[in-house]
Amino acid sequence: MTKFQGNRNELMDALCRIAVQAGAAIMDHYATDIVVNEKDDKTPVTAADQEAEDIILPALADAAPGIPIVSEEATAAGAKPEVGPAFFLVDPLDGTREFINKNGEFTVNIALIEDGCPTMGVVYAPAKNRIFYSAGPEKAYEQDIEPNPTGSLDDATKPTRLAVRKADPKGMIAVASRSHRDHKTDEYLEMYNIRDFLTAGSSLKFCLIAAGEADIYPRHGRTMEWDTAAGHAVLSGAGGRVDEMDGSPLKYGKLERGLDNPYFVAKGGLE
């Protein structure tokens, strides 16, 4: 079996509901004094990360039985990643620093990987009430939905189709990380006619390009596959792409690299 064999529309609906439910748990913590701990790799973690993951993992297993799940906090705790022709990548709280700083730019990321490519994904920003999702090419959408503990989508706004834009001849808009901008990124962007920058945290950078609000996002720093897979899926569904710096498509399931990514660039319709 190389791909998910169930009803893909039902799975997409389930992924969105799971993300909204996890987002509600995260927002409960967001309203309190946040206690920050440090993982072995020196990155921050909070109780919200773990509670969101505890919601997502069993719900995913129920929605797609038999499909392996690789999740950030479980892997950090020592679980051996299991990847195959089809598997899920989960970051229960992408942008933990943004969460700690309470700027609203954090997301719940869930993606289905098939044959090394992110074919379905959801990115939910609960503090912004925005959900982005894609079930495949030309099937990327955005809706507004408030977090709720049941994951109900009944009060969501009408879906808005996402599509990348062609770059403005007067200059492109680059999107950069709020927490990880560096001089290598600035040097890389000198190759392009950049007229403005947007700064965003977490997977919202991919979603801004997918929504036609920005054109390019290069990353010259370490990221893990669960950081990028869901945003990659949304951008691909909107007509964009994510490539390594040599132009080859960014792939997933790279156990030989410990599931970290090479440097990459996400693009909209530049040509």
Sine and cosine of phi, psi and omega as CSV:
sin_phi,cos_phi,sin_psi,cos_psi,sin_omega,cos_omega
0.00,0.00,0.85,-0.53,-0.01,-1.00
-0.96,-0.28,-0.30,0.95,-0.04,-1.00
-0.68,-0.73,0.31,-0.95,0.08,-1.00
-0.88,0.47,0.77,-0.64,-0.12,-0.99
-0.98,-0.19,-0.04,1.00,-0.03,-1.00
-1.00,0.07,-0.23,-0.97,0.02,-1.00
-0.97,0.24,0.90,-0.43,-0.12,-0.99
-0.95,0.30,-0.53,0.85,0.06,-1.00
-0.91,0.40,-0.66,0.75,0.04,-1.00
-0.91,0.41,-0.62,0.78,0.03,-1.00
-0.91,0.42,-0.67,0.74,0.00,-1.00
-0.88,0.48,-0.67,0.74,0.04,-1.00
-0.88,0.47,-0.66,0.75,0.00,-1.00
-0.91,0.42,-0.67,0.74,0.01,-1.00
-0.87,0.49,-0.67,0.74,0.02,-1.00
-0.91,0.42,-0.69,0.73,0.00,-1.00
-0.90,0.44,-0.67,0.75,0.01,-1.00
-0.89,0.45,-0.68,0.74,-0.01,-1.00
-0.90,0.44,-0.66,0.75,0.01,-1.00
-0.91,0.41,-0.65,0.76,0.03,-1.00
-0.90,0.44,-0.70,0.72,0.05,-1.00
-0.90,0.44,-0.61,0.79,0.03,-1.00
-0.88,0.48,-0.57,0.82,0.03,-1.00
-0.90,0.43,-0.66,0.75,0.03,-1.00
-0.90,0.43,-0.65,0.76,0.02,-1.00
-0.88,0.47,-0.68,0.73,-0.04,-1.00
-0.93,0.37,-0.46,0.89,0.10,-0.99
-0.88,0.48,-0.66,0.75,0.03,-1.00
-0.95,0.30,-0.57,0.82,-0.03,-1.00
-0.87,0.49,-0.48,0.88,-0.04,-1.00
-0.99,0.12,0.00,1.00,-0.04,-1.00
-0.89,-0.46,0.00,-1.00,0.15,-0.99
-0.96,0.30,0.85,-0.52,-0.11,-0.99
-1.00,0.06,0.82,-0.57,0.07,-1.00
-1.00,-0.07,0.82,-0.57,-0.08,-1.00
-0.95,-0.31,0.77,-0.63,0.13,-0.99
-0.92,-0.39,0.11,-0.99,-0.03,-1.00
-0.84,-0.54,0.77,-0.64,0.05,-1.00
-0.99,0.17,0.10,-0.99,-0.02,-1.00
-0.86,0.50,-0.49,0.87,-0.01,-1.00
-1.00,0.04,0.20,0.98,0.07,-1.00
0.96,0.27,0.14,0.99,0.05,-1.00
-1.00,0.01,0.46,-0.89,-0.06,-1.00
-0.97,0.23,0.47,-0.88,0.08,-1.00
-0.55,-0.83,0.53,-0.85,0.00,-1.00
-0.77,-0.63,0.16,-0.99,0.06,-1.00
-0.88,0.47,-0.46,0.89,0.01,-1.00
-0.91,0.42,-0.63,0.78,0.05,-1.00
-0.83,0.56,-0.76,0.65,-0.08,-1.00
-0.94,0.34,-0.66,0.75,-0.01,-1.00
-0.91,0.42,-0.65,0.76,0.04,-1.00
-0.89,0.46,-0.67,0.74,0.02,-1.00
-0.90,0.43,-0.62,0.78,0.01,-1.00
-0.90,0.44,-0.43,0.90,0.09,-1.00
-0.98,0.18,-0.69,0.72,-0.14,-0.99
-0.94,0.34,-0.73,0.69,-0.17,-0.99
-0.88,0.48,-0.78,0.63,0.02,-1.00
-0.92,0.39,-0.55,0.84,0.02,-1.00
-0.92,0.39,-0.64,0.77,0.06,-1.00
-0.91,0.42,-0.68,0.73,0.00,-1.00
-0.88,0.48,-0.55,0.83,0.04,-1.00
-0.96,0.27,-0.60,0.80,-0.03,-1.00
-0.96,0.28,-0.52,0.85,-0.06,-1.00
-0.62,-0.78,0.96,0.27,-0.05,-1.00
-0.85,0.53,0.67,-0.74,0.07,-1.00
1.00,0.01,-0.18,0.98,0.02,-1.00
-1.00,0.02,0.86,-0.52,-0.01,-1.00
-0.87,0.49,0.47,-0.88,0.01,-1.00
-0.82,-0.58,0.80,-0.60,0.10,-1.00
-0.92,-0.38,0.87,-0.50,-0.08,-1.00
-0.78,-0.62,0.54,-0.84,-0.12,-0.99
-0.85,0.53,-0.80,0.61,-0.13,-0.99
-0.95,0.32,-0.59,0.81,0.06,-1.00
-0.90,0.44,-0.65,0.76,0.03,-1.00
-0.91,0.41,-0.66,0.75,0.03,-1.00
-0.89,0.45,-0.49,0.87,0.00,-1.00
-0.99,0.12,-0.04,1.00,0.08,-1.00
0.92,-0.39,-0.05,1.00,0.04,-1.00
-0.91,0.42,0.71,-0.71,0.00,-1.00
-0.98,0.20,0.85,-0.53,-0.01,-1.00
-0.87,0.49,0.73,-0.69,0.07,-1.00
-0.91,-0.41,0.92,-0.38,0.04,-1.00
-0.89,-0.45,0.39,-0.92,0.02,-1.00
-0.42,-0.91,-0.26,-0.97,0.05,-1.00
-0.85,0.53,-0.50,0.87,0.10,-1.00
-0.71,-0.71,0.73,-0.68,0.07,-1.00
-0.33,-0.95,0.31,-0.95,0.05,-1.00
-0.99,-0.15,0.56,-0.83,0.18,-0.98
-0.89,-0.46,0.77,-0.64,-0.10,-0.99
-0.76,-0.65,0.78,-0.62,0.26,-0.97
-0.88,-0.48,0.97,-0.24,-0.12,-0.99
-0.92,0.40,-0.43,0.90,0.04,-1.00
-0.52,-0.85,1.00,-0.01,0.02,-1.00
-1.00,0.08,0.78,-0.62,-0.08,-1.00
1.00,-0.04,0.72,0.70,-0.01,-1.00
-0.86,0.51,-0.60,0.80,0.03,-1.00
-0.90,0.45,-0.63,0.77,0.05,-1.00
-0.91,0.42,-0.61,0.79,0.06,-1.00
-0.89,0.46,-0.73,0.69,0.00,-1.00
-0.89,0.46,-0.65,0.76,-0.01,-1.00
-0.98,0.19,-0.12,0.99,0.06,-1.00
0.83,0.55,0.73,0.68,0.08,-1.00
-0.98,-0.22,0.03,1.00,0.10,-0.99
0.99,0.11,-0.09,1.00,-0.13,-0.99
-0.99,-0.13,0.84,0.55,0.06,-1.00
-0.80,-0.61,0.38,-0.93,-0.13,-0.99
-0.62,-0.79,0.33,-0.95,0.23,-0.97
-0.98,-0.18,0.81,-0.59,-0.06,-1.00
-0.88,-0.47,0.81,-0.58,0.09,-1.00
-0.69,-0.73,0.79,-0.62,-0.02,-1.00
-0.67,-0.74,0.57,-0.82,0.17,-0.99
-0.99,-0.16,0.81,-0.59,0.04,-1.00
-0.97,-0.26,0.77,-0.64,0.06,-1.00
-0.75,-0.66,0.84,-0.54,-0.02,-1.00
0.79,0.61,0.65,0.76,0.08,-1.00
0.99,0.12,0.01,1.00,-0.05,-1.00
-0.88,-0.48,0.63,-0.78,0.07,-1.00
-0.98,0.20,0.95,-0.30,-0.11,-0.99
-0.99,-0.13,-0.39,0.92,0.07,-1.00
-0.64,-0.77,0.55,-0.84,0.02,-1.00
-0.23,-0.97,0.43,-0.90,0.08,-1.00
-0.71,-0.70,0.69,-0.72,0.09,-1.00
-0.83,-0.56,0.89,-0.46,-0.03,-1.00
-0.88,-0.47,0.82,-0.57,0.05,-1.00
-0.96,-0.27,1.00,-0.02,-0.15,-0.99
-0.92,0.40,-0.50,0.87,0.02,-1.00
-0.96,0.29,-0.32,0.95,0.01,-1.00
-0.96,-0.28,-0.06,1.00,-0.02,-1.00
0.85,0.53,0.54,0.84,-0.02,-1.00
-0.88,-0.48,0.74,-0.67,0.07,-1.00
-0.83,-0.56,0.74,-0.68,0.03,-1.00
-0.87,-0.49,0.69,-0.73,-0.02,-1.00
-0.44,-0.90,0.37,-0.93,0.02,-1.00
-0.53,-0.85,0.68,-0.73,0.07,-1.00
-0.94,-0.33,0.17,0.99,0.01,-1.00
0.60,-0.80,-0.09,-1.00,-0.03,-1.00
-0.83,0.56,0.74,-0.67,0.00,-1.00
0.87,0.50,0.42,0.91,0.03,-1.00
-0.79,-0.62,0.63,0.78,0.02,-1.00
-0.97,-0.24,0.71,-0.71,-0.08,-1.00
-0.62,-0.78,0.31,-0.95,0.11,-0.99
-0.77,-0.64,0.60,-0.80,0.11,-0.99
-0.63,-0.78,0.34,-0.94,0.18,-0.98
-0.99,-0.15,0.76,-0.65,0.03,-1.00
-0.45,-0.90,0.78,-0.62,0.04,-1.00
-0.97,0.24,0.58,-0.82,0.05,-1.00
-0.90,0.44,0.62,-0.78,0.07,-1.00
-0.51,-0.86,0.52,-0.85,-0.16,-0.99
-0.94,0.35,-0.25,0.97,0.04,-1.00
-1.00,-0.05,-0.22,0.98,-0.06,-1.00
0.97,0.23,0.26,0.96,-0.02,-1.00
-0.90,0.45,0.66,-0.75,0.07,-1.00
-0.96,-0.29,0.18,0.98,-0.11,-0.99
-0.87,0.49,-0.52,0.85,-0.06,-1.00
-0.99,-0.14,0.21,0.98,0.01,-1.00
-0.94,0.34,0.52,-0.86,0.08,-1.00
-0.95,0.32,0.21,-0.98,0.04,-1.00
-0.88,0.47,0.68,-0.73,-0.02,-1.00
-0.88,0.48,0.67,-0.74,0.10,-0.99
-0.94,-0.33,0.83,-0.56,-0.01,-1.00
-0.92,0.40,0.71,-0.71,0.04,-1.00
-0.99,-0.13,0.69,-0.72,0.06,-1.00
-0.48,-0.88,0.73,-0.68,0.03,-1.00
-0.92,0.40,0.35,-0.94,0.01,-1.00
-0.95,-0.30,0.34,-0.94,0.19,-0.98
-0.98,0.22,0.65,-0.76,-0.06,-1.00
-0.89,0.46,0.63,-0.78,0.06,-1.00
-0.93,0.37,0.79,-0.62,0.04,-1.00
-0.84,0.55,-0.40,0.92,0.01,-1.00
-0.97,0.23,-0.18,0.98,0.02,-1.00
0.63,-0.78,0.50,-0.87,-0.05,-1.00
-1.00,-0.09,0.30,-0.96,0.12,-0.99
-0.95,-0.31,0.85,-0.53,0.04,-1.00
-0.99,-0.14,0.57,-0.82,0.07,-1.00
-0.91,-0.40,0.69,-0.72,-0.08,-1.00
-0.78,-0.63,0.37,-0.93,0.02,-1.00
-0.92,0.39,0.66,-0.75,0.06,-1.00
-0.95,0.31,-0.50,0.86,-0.10,-0.99
-0.96,-0.27,-0.23,0.97,-0.19,-0.98
-0.71,-0.70,0.50,0.87,0.03,-1.00
-0.95,0.33,0.59,-0.81,-0.07,-1.00
-0.55,-0.83,0.18,-0.98,-0.08,-1.00
-0.93,0.36,-0.48,0.88,0.03,-1.00
-0.89,0.46,-0.62,0.78,0.04,-1.00
-0.90,0.44,-0.70,0.72,0.01,-1.00
-0.89,0.46,-0.64,0.76,0.03,-1.00
-0.90,0.43,-0.68,0.73,0.01,-1.00
-0.87,0.49,-0.67,0.74,-0.07,-1.00
-0.95,0.32,-0.21,0.98,0.07,-1.00
-0.90,0.43,-0.31,0.95,0.05,-1.00
-0.96,0.29,-0.26,0.97,-0.09,-1.00
-0.90,-0.43,0.35,-0.94,0.07,-1.00
-1.00,0.06,1.00,0.00,-0.05,-1.00
-0.99,-0.14,0.84,-0.54,0.01,-1.00
-0.97,-0.23,-0.26,0.96,-0.03,-1.00
-0.31,-0.95,0.32,-0.95,0.03,-1.00
-0.83,-0.56,0.58,-0.81,0.24,-0.97
-0.91,-0.42,0.61,-0.79,0.04,-1.00
-0.92,-0.40,0.75,-0.66,-0.03,-1.00
-0.51,-0.86,0.39,-0.92,0.06,-1.00
-0.98,-0.22,0.24,-0.97,0.13,-0.99
0.82,0.57,-0.45,-0.90,-0.03,-1.00
-0.97,0.23,0.01,1.00,0.06,-1.00
-0.87,0.49,-0.39,0.92,0.02,-1.00
-0.88,0.47,-0.70,0.71,0.06,-1.00
-0.89,0.45,-0.65,0.76,-0.08,-1.00
-0.94,0.35,-0.53,0.85,0.06,-1.00
-0.90,0.44,-0.62,0.79,0.06,-1.00
-0.94,0.35,-0.68,0.73,0.01,-1.00
-0.87,0.49,-0.55,0.84,-0.02,-1.00
-1.00,0.09,0.02,1.00,0.00,-1.00
0.97,0.23,0.35,0.94,0.00,-1.00
-0.99,-0.13,-0.19,0.98,0.03,-1.00
-0.46,-0.89,0.14,-0.99,-0.13,-0.99
-0.87,-0.49,-0.52,0.85,-0.15,-0.99
-0.45,-0.89,0.60,-0.80,0.04,-1.00
-0.62,-0.79,0.99,-0.17,0.09,-1.00
-1.00,-0.01,0.56,-0.83,0.02,-1.00
-0.77,-0.64,0.92,-0.39,0.04,-1.00
-0.94,-0.35,0.77,0.64,0.02,-1.00
-0.47,-0.88,0.17,-0.99,-0.08,-1.00
-0.95,0.30,0.73,-0.68,0.18,-0.98
-0.68,-0.73,0.38,-0.93,0.08,-1.00
-0.97,-0.24,0.32,-0.95,-0.07,-1.00
-0.87,0.49,-0.59,0.81,0.01,-1.00
-0.94,0.34,-0.31,0.95,0.08,-1.00
-0.94,0.33,-0.53,0.85,-0.21,-0.98
-0.92,-0.39,-0.38,0.92,-0.21,-0.98
-0.87,0.49,-0.72,0.69,-0.05,-1.00
-0.92,0.39,-0.71,0.71,0.05,-1.00
-0.89,0.46,-0.61,0.79,0.06,-1.00
-0.87,0.49,-0.70,0.71,0.00,-1.00
-0.88,0.48,-0.69,0.73,0.01,-1.00
-0.89,0.45,-0.71,0.70,-0.01,-1.00
-0.91,0.43,-0.67,0.75,0.03,-1.00
-0.88,0.47,-0.67,0.74,0.01,-1.00
-0.90,0.43,-0.39,0.92,0.02,-1.00
-1.00,-0.04,0.05,1.00,0.05,-1.00
0.98,-0.18,0.09,1.00,0.04,-1.00
-1.00,-0.09,-0.15,-0.99,-0.01,-1.00
-0.46,-0.89,0.34,-0.94,0.07,-1.00
-0.76,-0.64,0.87,-0.49,-0.07,-1.00
-0.82,-0.57,0.44,-0.90,0.24,-0.97
-0.92,0.39,0.20,-0.98,-0.07,-1.00
-0.92,0.40,-0.30,0.95,0.06,-1.00
-1.00,0.03,0.04,1.00,0.04,-1.00
1.00,-0.09,-0.11,0.99,0.02,-1.00
-0.99,0.16,0.54,-0.84,-0.04,-1.00
-0.88,0.47,0.64,-0.77,0.07,-1.00
-0.94,0.34,0.81,-0.58,-0.05,-1.00
-0.94,-0.34,0.24,-0.97,-0.07,-1.00
-0.79,-0.62,0.37,-0.93,-0.08,-1.00
1.00,0.00,0.47,0.88,-0.10,-0.99
-1.00,0.09,0.96,0.27,-0.02,-1.00
-0.88,0.47,-0.53,0.85,-0.01,-1.00
-0.91,0.42,-0.34,0.94,0.05,-1.00
-0.98,-0.20,0.07,1.00,-0.07,-1.00
0.95,0.31,0.39,0.92,0.00,-1.00
0.92,0.38,0.36,0.93,0.15,-0.99
-1.00,-0.05,0.34,-0.94,-0.06,-1.00
-0.99,-0.14,0.52,-0.85,0.26,-0.97
-0.95,0.32,0.13,-0.99,0.11,-0.99
-0.87,0.50,0.52,-0.85,-0.08,-1.00
-0.53,-0.85,0.18,-0.98,0.12,-0.99
-0.69,-0.72,0.76,-0.65,0.08,-1.00
-0.98,-0.18,0.72,-0.69,-0.10,-1.00
-0.72,-0.69,0.51,-0.86,0.18,-0.98
-1.00,-0.06,-0.62,-0.78,-0.01,-1.00
-1.00,-0.01,0.96,0.28,-0.11,-0.99
-0.93,0.38,-0.59,0.80,-0.07,-1.00
-0.99,0.15,0.00,0.00,0.00,0.00
